[in-house]
Amino acid sequence: MGGINAEWEVSVQQTRQMLNDRDGFVLLDVRNPDEHSTCRIEGALLFPLSDLANRLDELRDLAEGKTVVAHCHHGGRSLKAAALLREAGLGPVKSMAGGIDAWSLEIDPSVPRY
C-alpha cells in the first residue's frame, strides 16, 4: 500500500483518535446502505456517495465548524466524496485511507471484512 496523501487523507489511527476525542469531528460512511448493514464503525453517519449531492444542506449544518472525514470500503469512494464536499464549500474534508477494510485490519478486528 502506498503512503498517505496528507492533503486528502488521514490514517485509520488518526481517525480513531478523532473519534475518541469526538469534539468537532464528523465521520461519514459513504458506502451503500447494504454495506453499512454488513459492518460499520460506531459513530459514523451514513451518507451514501450517491446521495451526497442531494444532502449538501444537511451536511453543511452537521459539519459546520467541524473536521469531516469520509470512509468507504477501501478509500476510493471516500476520496470522491471528499472532492465533492470540498467543491461544495465544506472545507478540507478528508478520506480515511484504506477504508473500513484497513479499520478492520489495524484497529478493530471485530468489524467483519468483506
MOPAC internal coordinates of N, CA, C and O (Angstrom, degrees):
PM7 1SCF
backbone

  N    0.0000 0     0.00 0     0.00 0    0    0    0
  C    1.4469 1     0.00 0     0.00 0    1    0    0
  C    1.5240 1   108.53 1     0.00 0    2    1    0
  O    1.2310 1   120.04 1   -42.11 1    3    2    1
  N    1.3288 1   117.53 1   137.89 1    3    2    1
  C    1.4514 1   121.99 1   179.98 1    5    3    2
  C    1.5113 1   111.52 1   -74.42 1    6    5    3
  O    1.2310 1   121.75 1    -3.45 1    7    6    5
  N    1.3193 1   114.25 1   176.55 1    7    6    5
  C    1.4579 1   119.85 1   179.62 1    9    7    6
  C    1.5235 1   111.75 1   -74.78 1   10    9    7
  O    1.2310 1   121.78 1   -11.34 1   11   10    9
  N    1.3136 1   114.19 1   168.66 1   11   10    9
  C    1.4594 1   121.27 1  -179.93 1   13   11   10
  C    1.5242 1   109.32 1   -86.97 1   14   13   11
  O    1.2310 1   120.36 1   -44.41 1   15   14   13
  N    1.3265 1   116.92 1   135.59 1   15   14   13
  C    1.4519 1   123.17 1   173.26 1   17   15   14
  C    1.5281 1   106.69 1   -86.41 1   18   17   15
  O    1.2310 1   120.11 1   -77.76 1   19   18   17
  N    1.3271 1   117.39 1   102.24 1   19   18   17
  C    1.4707 1   122.47 1  -171.95 1   21   19   18
  C    1.5250 1   113.24 1   -61.03 1   22   21   19
  O    1.2310 1   120.20 1   156.92 1   23   22   21
  N    1.3313 1   117.22 1   -23.08 1   23   22   21
  C    1.4674 1   118.96 1   178.28 1   25   23   22
  C    1.5287 1   110.99 1   -70.68 1   26   25   23
  O    1.2310 1   120.28 1   149.55 1   27   26   25
  N    1.3195 1   117.07 1   -30.45 1   27   26   25
  C    1.4606 1   121.61 1  -173.32 1   29   27   26
  C    1.5251 1   114.46 1  -116.85 1   30   29   27
  O    1.2310 1   119.46 1   161.88 1   31   30   29
  N    1.3274 1   118.64 1   -18.12 1   31   30   29
  C    1.4634 1   120.27 1  -171.50 1   33   31   30
  C    1.5262 1   112.65 1  -130.90 1   34   33   31
  O    1.2310 1   121.96 1   -24.73 1   35   34   33
  N    1.3310 1   113.86 1   155.27 1   35   34   33
  C    1.4617 1   122.08 1   169.16 1   37   35   34
  C    1.5226 1   107.04 1  -126.77 1   38   37   35
  O    1.2310 1   120.52 1   -26.09 1   39   38   37
  N    1.3132 1   116.61 1   153.91 1   39   38   37
  C    1.4620 1   121.07 1   179.30 1   41   39   38
  C    1.5234 1   110.52 1   -78.25 1   42   41   39
  O    1.2310 1   120.88 1   -13.48 1   43   42   41
  N    1.3222 1   115.93 1   166.52 1   43   42   41
  C    1.4650 1   119.55 1   175.63 1   45   43   42
  C    1.5299 1   110.13 1   -65.47 1   46   45   43
  O    1.2310 1   120.19 1   148.04 1   47   46   45
  N    1.3262 1   117.25 1   -31.96 1   47   46   45
  C    1.4683 1   120.22 1   177.85 1   49   47   46
  C    1.5302 1   110.68 1   -66.21 1   50   49   47
  O    1.2310 1   120.39 1   136.67 1   51   50   49
  N    1.3324 1   116.87 1   -43.33 1   51   50   49
  C    1.4682 1   120.45 1   177.06 1   53   51   50
  C    1.5250 1   110.54 1   -63.15 1   54   53   51
  O    1.2310 1   120.64 1   139.89 1   55   54   53
  N    1.3269 1   116.38 1   -40.11 1   55   54   53
  C    1.4609 1   120.49 1   179.55 1   57   55   54
  C    1.5200 1   110.42 1   -63.96 1   58   57   55
  O    1.2310 1   120.26 1   136.89 1   59   58   57
  N    1.3204 1   117.12 1   -43.11 1   59   58   57
  C    1.4668 1   120.35 1   178.16 1   61   59   58
  C    1.5255 1   110.26 1   -59.08 1   62   61   59
  O    1.2310 1   120.37 1   136.94 1   63   62   61
  N    1.3261 1   116.90 1   -43.06 1   63   62   61
  C    1.4681 1   120.09 1   179.53 1   65   63   62
  C    1.5266 1   111.01 1   -62.55 1   66   65   63
  O    1.2310 1   120.40 1   136.85 1   67   66   65
  N    1.3349 1   116.83 1   -43.15 1   67   66   65
  C    1.4658 1   120.08 1   178.53 1   69   67   66
  C    1.5224 1   111.09 1   -63.81 1   70   69   67
  O    1.2310 1   120.38 1   140.45 1   71   70   69
  N    1.3365 1   116.88 1   -39.55 1   71   70   69
  C    1.4687 1   120.50 1   176.80 1   73   71   70
  C    1.5232 1   110.87 1   -63.48 1   74   73   71
  O    1.2310 1   120.37 1   138.31 1   75   74   73
  N    1.3136 1   116.91 1   -41.69 1   75   74   73
  C    1.4651 1   120.84 1   179.27 1   77   75   74
  C    1.5241 1   110.89 1   -64.34 1   78   77   75
  O    1.2310 1   120.52 1   139.66 1   79   78   77
  N    1.3357 1   116.62 1   -40.34 1   79   78   77
  C    1.4635 1   120.90 1   179.44 1   81   79   78
  C    1.5277 1   110.86 1   -73.82 1   82   81   79
  O    1.2310 1   120.90 1   145.32 1   83   82   81
  N    1.3060 1   115.88 1   -34.68 1   83   82   81
  C    1.4602 1   127.65 1   173.41 1   85   83   82
  C    1.5296 1   116.56 1    61.91 1   86   85   83
  O    1.2310 1   119.24 1   140.99 1   87   86   85
  N    1.3101 1   119.05 1   -39.01 1   87   86   85
  C    1.4632 1   119.89 1  -177.91 1   89   87   86
  C    1.5229 1   110.43 1   -61.98 1   90   89   87
  O    1.2310 1   121.17 1   -49.88 1   91   90   89
  N    1.3254 1   115.37 1   130.12 1   91   90   89
  C    1.4473 1   119.89 1   174.93 1   93   91   90
  C    1.5095 1   115.21 1    69.31 1   94   93   91
  O    1.2310 1   120.18 1  -149.42 1   95   94   93
  N    1.3294 1   117.26 1    30.58 1   95   94   93
  C    1.4645 1   121.04 1  -176.87 1   97   95   94
  C    1.5204 1   110.70 1  -138.58 1   98   97   95
  O    1.2310 1   120.95 1   -42.84 1   99   98   97
  N    1.3368 1   115.79 1   137.16 1   99   98   97
  C    1.4614 1   122.21 1   174.61 1  101   99   98
  C    1.5262 1   107.81 1  -129.10 1  102  101   99
  O    1.2310 1   120.66 1   -53.04 1  103  102  101
  N    1.3376 1   116.34 1   126.96 1  103  102  101
  C    1.4652 1   121.97 1   174.74 1  105  103  102
  C    1.5165 1   107.86 1  -106.92 1  106  105  103
  O    1.2310 1   120.96 1   -61.59 1  107  106  105
  N    1.3299 1   115.77 1   118.41 1  107  106  105
  C    1.4620 1   121.90 1   179.80 1  109  107  106
  C    1.5171 1   110.04 1  -101.43 1  110  109  107
  O    1.2310 1   120.79 1   -49.23 1  111  110  109
  N    1.3191 1   116.09 1   130.77 1  111  110  109
  C    1.4618 1   122.96 1   172.75 1  113  111  110
  C    1.5198 1   106.02 1   -96.72 1  114  113  111
  O    1.2310 1   119.96 1   -69.89 1  115  114  113
  N    1.3341 1   117.68 1   110.11 1  115  114  113
  C    1.4588 1   120.81 1  -176.24 1  117  115  114
  C    1.5293 1   112.36 1   -99.24 1  118  117  115
  O    1.2310 1   120.72 1  -164.81 1  119  118  117
  N    1.3315 1   116.23 1    15.19 1  119  118  117
  C    1.4667 1   120.20 1   176.36 1  121  119  118
  C    1.5282 1   109.59 1   -76.72 1  122  121  119
  O    1.2310 1   121.06 1    -4.25 1  123  122  121
  N    1.3120 1   115.58 1   175.75 1  123  122  121
  C    1.4597 1   121.77 1   177.21 1  125  123  122
  C    1.5274 1   110.20 1   -76.82 1  126  125  123
  O    1.2310 1   120.12 1   -24.45 1  127  126  125
  N    1.3392 1   117.37 1   155.55 1  127  126  125
  C    1.4680 1   120.14 1  -179.23 1  129  127  126
  C    1.5276 1   113.91 1   -55.18 1  130  129  127
  O    1.2310 1   119.67 1   143.61 1  131  130  129
  N    1.3414 1   118.23 1   -36.39 1  131  130  129
  C    1.4663 1   119.33 1   179.93 1  133  131  130
  C    1.5302 1   111.18 1   -66.84 1  134  133  131
  O    1.2310 1   119.91 1   144.24 1  135  134  133
  N    1.3215 1   117.78 1   -35.76 1  135  134  133
  C    1.4637 1   120.67 1   176.08 1  137  135  134
  C    1.5283 1   110.05 1   -66.94 1  138  137  135
  O    1.2310 1   120.96 1   137.67 1  139  138  137
  N    1.3295 1   115.76 1   -42.33 1  139  138  137
  C    1.4674 1   121.28 1   179.68 1  141  139  138
  C    1.5279 1   110.62 1   -61.35 1  142  141  139
  O    1.2310 1   120.43 1   142.64 1  143  142  141
  N    1.3416 1   116.77 1   -37.36 1  143  142  141
  C    1.4699 1   119.31 1   179.88 1  145  143  142
  C    1.5277 1   111.67 1   -72.21 1  146  145  143
  O    1.2310 1   120.04 1   156.72 1  147  146  145
  N    1.3352 1   117.53 1   -23.28 1  147  146  145
  C    1.4648 1   121.77 1   177.28 1  149  147  146
  C    1.5197 1   111.26 1   -72.05 1  150  149  147
  O    1.2310 1   120.65 1   135.13 1  151  150  149
  N    1.3270 1   116.36 1   -44.87 1  151  150  149
  C    1.4610 1   121.81 1   178.73 1  153  151  150
  C    1.5120 1   108.77 1  -161.94 1  154  153  151
  O    1.2310 1   121.22 1   -26.64 1  155  154  153
  N    1.3218 1   115.26 1   153.36 1  155  154  153
  C    1.4629 1   119.74 1  -178.68 1  157  155  154
  C    1.5137 1   110.48 1  -152.98 1  158  157  155
  O    1.2310 1   121.49 1   -19.27 1  159  158  157
  N    1.3180 1   114.76 1   160.73 1  159  158  157
  C    1.4556 1   122.29 1   172.56 1  161  159  158
  C    1.5179 1   106.40 1   -96.15 1  162  161  159
  O    1.2310 1   120.87 1   -56.85 1  163  162  161
  N    1.3131 1   115.94 1   123.15 1  163  162  161
  C    1.4591 1   119.59 1  -178.72 1  165  163  162
  C    1.5236 1   110.13 1   -58.99 1  166  165  163
  O    1.2310 1   121.40 1   -49.48 1  167  166  165
  N    1.3199 1   114.92 1   130.52 1  167  166  165
  C    1.4581 1   121.07 1  -179.44 1  169  167  166
  C    1.5171 1   113.88 1    99.20 1  170  169  167
  O    1.2310 1   120.01 1   166.18 1  171  170  169
  N    1.3399 1   117.58 1   -13.82 1  171  170  169
  C    1.4642 1   120.66 1   178.62 1  173  171  170
  C    1.5244 1   109.91 1   -78.24 1  174  173  171
  O    1.2310 1   121.00 1   -36.57 1  175  174  173
  N    1.3260 1   115.70 1   143.43 1  175  174  173
  C    1.4591 1   122.07 1   178.84 1  177  175  174
  C    1.5207 1   109.18 1  -103.31 1  178  177  175
  O    1.2310 1   120.35 1   -48.65 1  179  178  177
  N    1.3300 1   116.94 1   131.35 1  179  178  177
  C    1.4627 1   121.58 1  -177.41 1  181  179  178
  C    1.5263 1   110.67 1   -79.80 1  182  181  179
  O    1.2310 1   121.23 1   -64.08 1  183  182  181
  N    1.3224 1   115.24 1   115.92 1  183  182  181
  C    1.4592 1   124.24 1   173.68 1  185  183  182
  C    1.5221 1   106.40 1  -136.54 1  186  185  183
  O    1.2310 1   119.44 1   -97.20 1  187  186  185
  N    1.3521 1   118.67 1    82.80 1  187  186  185
  C    1.4638 1   120.21 1  -176.93 1  189  187  186
  C    1.5313 1   112.19 1   -52.73 1  190  189  187
  O    1.2310 1   120.89 1   -38.21 1  191  190  189
  N    1.3157 1   115.91 1   141.79 1  191  190  189
  C    1.4605 1   121.47 1  -179.82 1  193  191  190
  C    1.5243 1   110.91 1   -50.95 1  194  193  191
  O    1.2310 1   120.15 1   139.95 1  195  194  193
  N    1.3282 1   117.32 1   -40.05 1  195  194  193
  C    1.4658 1   121.01 1  -178.23 1  197  195  194
  C    1.5261 1   112.57 1   -65.52 1  198  197  195
  O    1.2310 1   119.50 1   161.56 1  199  198  197
  N    1.3357 1   118.57 1   -18.44 1  199  198  197
  C    1.4693 1   122.85 1  -179.51 1  201  199  198
  C    1.5235 1   113.74 1  -101.01 1  202  201  199
  O    1.2310 1   119.72 1   168.83 1  203  202  201
  N    1.3176 1   118.13 1   -11.17 1  203  202  201
  C    1.4665 1   120.48 1  -170.87 1  205  203  202
  C    1.5241 1   113.29 1   -55.51 1  206  205  203
  O    1.2310 1   120.18 1   132.58 1  207  206  205
  N    1.3124 1   117.27 1   -47.42 1  207  206  205
  C    1.4642 1   120.08 1  -176.42 1  209  207  206
  C    1.5239 1   111.52 1   -59.96 1  210  209  207
  O    1.2310 1   119.95 1   148.01 1  211  210  209
  N    1.3255 1   117.70 1   -31.99 1  211  210  209
  C    1.4629 1   121.83 1  -179.78 1  213  211  210
  C    1.5223 1   113.11 1   -84.16 1  214  213  211
  O    1.2310 1   119.97 1   171.02 1  215  214  213
  N    1.3204 1   117.66 1    -8.98 1  215  214  213
  C    1.4725 1   121.13 1  -175.71 1  217  215  214
  C    1.5314 1   112.31 1  -118.90 1  218  217  215
  O    1.2310 1   120.72 1  -157.63 1  219  218  217
  N    1.3259 1   116.23 1    22.37 1  219  218  217
  C    1.4663 1   119.96 1  -176.12 1  221  219  218
  C    1.5226 1   112.67 1   -62.05 1  222  221  219
  O    1.2310 1   119.88 1   139.17 1  223  222  221
  N    1.3317 1   117.84 1   -40.83 1  223  222  221
  C    1.4682 1   119.63 1   179.95 1  225  223  222
  C    1.5208 1   110.73 1   -62.69 1  226  225  223
  O    1.2310 1   120.66 1   136.68 1  227  226  225
  N    1.3231 1   116.34 1   -43.32 1  227  226  225
  C    1.4689 1   121.40 1   177.59 1  229  227  226
  C    1.5329 1   110.48 1   -60.65 1  230  229  227
  O    1.2310 1   120.90 1   136.88 1  231  230  229
  N    1.3172 1   115.89 1   -43.12 1  231  230  229
  C    1.4635 1   120.35 1   179.58 1  233  231  230
  C    1.5252 1   112.18 1   -67.73 1  234  233  231
  O    1.2310 1   120.53 1   141.35 1  235  234  233
  N    1.3269 1   116.59 1   -38.65 1  235  234  233
  C    1.4699 1   119.36 1   178.10 1  237  235  234
  C    1.5267 1   110.36 1   -58.67 1  238  237  235
  O    1.2310 1   120.73 1   134.23 1  239  238  237
  N    1.3348 1   116.21 1   -45.77 1  239  238  237
  C    1.4682 1   120.24 1   179.26 1  241  239  238
  C    1.5233 1   110.98 1   -62.43 1  242  241  239
  O    1.2310 1   120.89 1   135.89 1  243  242  241
  N    1.3170 1   115.90 1   -44.11 1  243  242  241
  C    1.4624 1   122.20 1  -177.57 1  245  243  242
  C    1.5306 1   112.07 1   -67.20 1  246  245  243
  O    1.2310 1   120.87 1   143.00 1  247  246  245
  N    1.3235 1   115.95 1   -37.00 1  247  246  245
  C    1.4639 1   121.03 1  -171.40 1  249  247  246
  C    1.5247 1   114.32 1   -94.37 1  250  249  247
  O    1.2310 1   120.00 1   174.28 1  251  250  249
  N    1.3044 1   117.60 1    -5.72 1  251  250  249
  C    1.4643 1   120.11 1  -174.95 1  253  251  250
  C    1.5293 1   111.77 1   -54.56 1  254  253  251
  O    1.2310 1   121.37 1   -59.02 1  255  254  253
  N    1.3244 1   114.99 1   120.98 1  255  254  253
  C    1.4571 1   120.98 1   178.23 1  257  255  254
  C    1.5181 1   115.00 1    73.28 1  258  257  255
  O    1.2310 1   120.07 1  -167.09 1  259  258  257
  N    1.3305 1   117.48 1    12.91 1  259  258  257
  C    1.4648 1   121.15 1  -176.70 1  261  259  258
  C    1.5240 1   111.27 1  -119.90 1  262  261  259
  O    1.2310 1   121.47 1   -21.23 1  263  262  261
  N    1.3151 1   114.80 1   158.77 1  263  262  261
  C    1.4563 1   121.76 1   170.99 1  265  263  262
  C    1.5236 1   107.27 1   -81.08 1  266  265  263
  O    1.2310 1   120.23 1   -49.70 1  267  266  265
  N    1.3240 1   117.17 1   130.30 1  267  266  265
  C    1.4608 1   121.74 1  -179.61 1  269  267  266
  C    1.5250 1   109.07 1  -115.59 1  270  269  267
  O    1.2310 1   121.20 1   -51.20 1  271  270  269
  N    1.3406 1   115.31 1   128.80 1  271  270  269
  C    1.4590 1   122.47 1   175.19 1  273  271  270
  C    1.5217 1   107.21 1  -126.07 1  274  273  271
  O    1.2310 1   120.76 1   -47.51 1  275  274  273
  N    1.3276 1   116.16 1   132.49 1  275  274  273
  C    1.4610 1   121.64 1   177.05 1  277  275  274
  C    1.5238 1   109.02 1  -105.19 1  278  277  275
  O    1.2310 1   121.14 1   -32.78 1  279  278  277
  N    1.3334 1   115.42 1   147.22 1  279  278  277
  C    1.4667 1   118.98 1   173.89 1  281  279  278
  C    1.5169 1   109.46 1  -136.61 1  282  281  279
  O    1.2310 1   121.53 1   -24.99 1  283  282  281
  N    1.3277 1   114.68 1   155.01 1  283  282  281
  C    1.4625 1   121.93 1   175.24 1  285  283  282
  C    1.5238 1   107.31 1  -138.61 1  286  285  283
  O    1.2310 1   119.87 1    33.01 1  287  286  285
  N    1.3281 1   117.85 1  -146.99 1  287  286  285
  C    1.4596 1   120.68 1  -178.27 1  289  287  286
  C    1.5304 1   111.37 1   -77.14 1  290  289  287
  O    1.2310 1   120.49 1   127.65 1  291  290  289
  N    1.3458 1   116.67 1   -52.35 1  291  290  289
  C    1.4692 1   120.77 1  -177.81 1  293  291  290
  C    1.5262 1   114.43 1  -124.83 1  294  293  291
  O    1.2310 1   119.49 1   170.08 1  295  294  293
  N    1.3185 1   118.58 1    -9.92 1  295  294  293
  C    1.4600 1   120.97 1   176.93 1  297  295  294
  C    1.5169 1   116.15 1   119.88 1  298  297  295
  O    1.2310 1   119.52 1   169.18 1  299  298  297
  N    1.3193 1   118.51 1   -10.82 1  299  298  297
  C    1.4653 1   120.91 1  -179.12 1  301  299  298
  C    1.5188 1   113.53 1   -71.98 1  302  301  299
  O    1.2310 1   120.55 1   128.03 1  303  302  301
  N    1.3257 1   116.55 1   -51.97 1  303  302  301
  C    1.4662 1   119.78 1  -179.86 1  305  303  302
  C    1.5208 1   111.65 1   -66.01 1  306  305  303
  O    1.2310 1   120.45 1   145.32 1  307  306  305
  N    1.3233 1   116.74 1   -34.68 1  307  306  305
  C    1.4656 1   118.50 1  -179.49 1  309  307  306
  C    1.5315 1   111.13 1   -68.50 1  310  309  307
  O    1.2310 1   119.62 1   148.58 1  311  310  309
  N    1.3259 1   118.34 1   -31.42 1  311  310  309
  C    1.4689 1   120.16 1   173.37 1  313  311  310
  C    1.5272 1   110.37 1   -66.01 1  314  313  311
  O    1.2310 1   120.29 1   139.45 1  315  314  313
  N    1.3330 1   117.06 1   -40.55 1  315  314  313
  C    1.4695 1   120.47 1   176.21 1  317  315  314
  C    1.5232 1   110.17 1   -62.61 1  318  317  315
  O    1.2310 1   120.63 1   137.23 1  319  318  317
  N    1.3335 1   116.41 1   -42.77 1  319  318  317
  C    1.4665 1   120.61 1   178.93 1  321  319  318
  C    1.5228 1   110.62 1   -62.39 1  322  321  319
  O    1.2310 1   120.25 1   136.76 1  323  322  321
  N    1.3295 1   117.12 1   -43.24 1  323  322  321
  C    1.4652 1   120.81 1   179.36 1  325  323  322
  C    1.5283 1   110.18 1   -59.96 1  326  325  323
  O    1.2310 1   120.36 1   136.58 1  327  326  325
  N    1.3304 1   116.92 1   -43.42 1  327  326  325
  C    1.4662 1   120.58 1   179.23 1  329  327  326
  C    1.5256 1   110.81 1   -63.94 1  330  329  327
  O    1.2310 1   120.01 1   134.83 1  331  330  329
  N    1.3174 1   117.59 1   -45.17 1  331  330  329
  C    1.4622 1   121.83 1   179.69 1  333  331  330
  C    1.5275 1   110.76 1   -61.02 1  334  333  331
  O    1.2310 1   120.39 1   135.00 1  335  334  333
  N    1.3172 1   116.86 1   -45.00 1  335  334  333
  C    1.4638 1   120.78 1  -177.71 1  337  335  334
  C    1.5237 1   111.76 1   -70.50 1  338  337  335
  O    1.2310 1   120.26 1   145.67 1  339  338  337
  N    1.3205 1   117.10 1   -34.33 1  339  338  337
  C    1.4706 1   119.56 1   175.30 1  341  339  338
  C    1.5238 1   110.09 1   -64.97 1  342  341  339
  O    1.2310 1   120.88 1   134.96 1  343  342  341
  N    1.3394 1   115.93 1   -45.04 1  343  342  341
  C    1.4698 1   120.47 1   178.68 1  345  343  342
  C    1.5188 1   111.14 1   -59.74 1  346  345  343
  O    1.2310 1   120.22 1   148.59 1  347  346  345
  N    1.3319 1   117.19 1   -31.41 1  347  346  345
  C    1.4649 1   122.30 1  -179.92 1  349  347  346
  C    1.5267 1   112.07 1   -82.48 1  350  349  347
  O    1.2310 1   120.31 1  -179.15 1  351  350  349
  N    1.3335 1   117.02 1     0.85 1  351  350  349
  C    1.4523 1   120.56 1   175.66 1  353  351  350
  C    1.5107 1   115.87 1    88.30 1  354  353  351
  O    1.2310 1   119.59 1  -158.76 1  355  354  353
  N    1.3259 1   118.39 1    21.24 1  355  354  353
  C    1.4571 1   120.91 1  -179.55 1  357  355  354
  C    1.5240 1   113.59 1   -87.89 1  358  357  355
  O    1.2310 1   120.21 1  -167.41 1  359  358  357
  N    1.3040 1   117.20 1    12.59 1  359  358  357
  C    1.4612 1   119.55 1   176.42 1  361  359  358
  C    1.5096 1   112.58 1    86.97 1  362  361  359
  O    1.2310 1   120.59 1    15.25 1  363  362  361
  N    1.3360 1   116.48 1  -164.75 1  363  362  361
  C    1.4636 1   121.37 1  -174.13 1  365  363  362
  C    1.5319 1   113.10 1   -80.39 1  366  365  363
  O    1.2310 1   120.71 1  -114.38 1  367  366  365
  N    1.3257 1   116.24 1    65.62 1  367  366  365
  C    1.4651 1   121.61 1   177.33 1  369  367  366
  C    1.5224 1   108.46 1   -63.04 1  370  369  367
  O    1.2310 1   120.72 1   -39.20 1  371  370  369
  N    1.3234 1   116.24 1   140.80 1  371  370  369
  C    1.4703 1   120.58 1  -179.55 1  373  371  370
  C    1.5223 1   110.67 1  -123.53 1  374  373  371
  O    1.2310 1   121.51 1   -14.78 1  375  374  373
  N    1.3136 1   114.71 1   165.22 1  375  374  373
  C    1.4606 1   123.86 1   178.08 1  377  375  374
  C    1.5252 1   109.04 1  -107.94 1  378  377  375
  O    1.2310 1   120.74 1   -39.20 1  379  378  377
  N    1.3282 1   116.18 1   140.80 1  379  378  377
  C    1.4630 1   120.31 1   174.39 1  381  379  378
  C    1.5290 1   108.08 1   -80.39 1  382  381  379
  O    1.2310 1   120.55 1   -69.39 1  383  382  381
  N    1.3150 1   116.54 1   110.61 1  383  382  381
  C    1.4617 1   122.36 1  -176.67 1  385  383  382
  C    1.5265 1   111.12 1   -59.09 1  386  385  383
  O    1.2310 1   120.89 1   -48.84 1  387  386  385
  N    1.3297 1   115.91 1   131.16 1  387  386  385
  C    1.4596 1   120.99 1   177.39 1  389  387  386
  C    1.5109 1   114.81 1    86.06 1  390  389  387
  O    1.2310 1   120.33 1   168.54 1  391  390  389
  N    1.3307 1   116.97 1   -11.46 1  391  390  389
  C    1.4555 1   121.59 1   175.79 1  393  391  390
  C    1.5199 1   114.40 1    63.09 1  394  393  391
  O    1.2310 1   121.75 1    16.32 1  395  394  393
  N    1.3277 1   114.25 1  -163.68 1  395  394  393
  C    1.4619 1   120.43 1  -177.26 1  397  395  394
  C    1.5283 1   111.22 1   -66.71 1  398  397  395
  O    1.2310 1   120.46 1   157.59 1  399  398  397
  N    1.3266 1   116.73 1   -22.41 1  399  398  397
  C    1.4624 1   119.23 1   176.83 1  401  399  398
  C    1.5293 1   109.89 1   -65.02 1  402  401  399
  O    1.2310 1   120.13 1   135.06 1  403  402  401
  N    1.3349 1   117.35 1   -44.94 1  403  402  401
  C    1.4706 1   121.02 1   176.71 1  405  403  402
  C    1.5263 1   110.44 1   -65.69 1  406  405  403
  O    1.2310 1   120.39 1   143.97 1  407  406  405
  N    1.3382 1   116.87 1   -36.03 1  407  406  405
  C    1.4694 1   120.92 1   177.34 1  409  407  406
  C    1.5272 1   109.60 1   -59.00 1  410  409  407
  O    1.2310 1   120.59 1   134.65 1  411  410  409
  N    1.3273 1   116.47 1   -45.35 1  411  410  409
  C    1.4614 1   121.53 1   179.90 1  413  411  410
  C    1.5271 1   111.23 1   -63.89 1  414  413  411
  O    1.2310 1   120.39 1   138.88 1  415  414  413
  N    1.3206 1   116.86 1   -41.12 1  415  414  413
  C    1.4666 1   121.21 1  -178.27 1  417  415  414
  C    1.5274 1   112.99 1   -73.29 1  418  417  415
  O    1.2310 1   120.14 1   142.30 1  419  418  417
  N    1.3302 1   117.34 1   -37.70 1  419  418  417
  C    1.4652 1   120.53 1  -170.19 1  421  419  418
  C    1.5257 1   115.18 1  -107.61 1  422  421  419
  O    1.2310 1   119.76 1   157.31 1  423  422  421
  N    1.3273 1   118.07 1   -22.69 1  423  422  421
  C    1.4644 1   120.56 1  -173.36 1  425  423  422
  C    1.5234 1   112.41 1  -117.18 1  426  425  423
  O    1.2310 1   120.30 1   125.89 1  427  426  425
  N    1.3313 1   117.04 1   -54.11 1  427  426  425
  C    1.4645 1   120.48 1  -172.16 1  429  427  426
  C    1.5263 1   111.02 1  -137.45 1  430  429  427
  O    1.2310 1   120.25 1   -86.60 1  431  430  429
  N    1.3417 1   117.12 1    93.40 1  431  430  429
  C    1.4642 1   119.99 1  -178.62 1  433  431  430
  C    1.5264 1   113.85 1   -66.30 1  434  433  431
  O    1.2310 1   119.72 1   170.62 1  435  434  433
  N    1.3387 1   118.14 1    -9.38 1  435  434  433
  C    1.4678 1   119.63 1   176.45 1  437  435  434
  C    1.5313 1   111.40 1   -76.08 1  438  437  435
  O    1.2310 1   120.13 1   166.10 1  439  438  437
  N    1.3356 1   117.36 1   -13.90 1  439  438  437
  C    1.4655 1   121.06 1   175.55 1  441  439  438
  C    1.5238 1   106.89 1   -78.86 1  442  441  439
  O    1.2310 1   120.30 1   -62.27 1  443  442  441
  N    1.3470 1   117.03 1   117.73 1  443  442  441
  C    1.4729 1   119.51 1  -176.59 1  445  443  442
  C    1.5261 1   112.52 1   -62.11 1  446  445  443
  O    1.2310 1   120.98 1   -37.01 1  447  446  445
  N    1.3145 1   115.73 1   142.99 1  447  446  445
  C    1.4661 1   121.99 1   172.96 1  449  447  446
  C    1.5172 1   108.05 1   -92.36 1  450  449  447
  O    1.2310 1   120.86 1   -32.69 1  451  450  449
  N    1.3178 1   115.95 1   147.31 1  451  450  449
  C    1.4668 1   120.76 1   177.68 1  453  451  450
  C    1.5062 1   109.79 1  -143.98 1  454  453  451
  O    1.2310 1   120.10 1   180.00 1  455  454  453

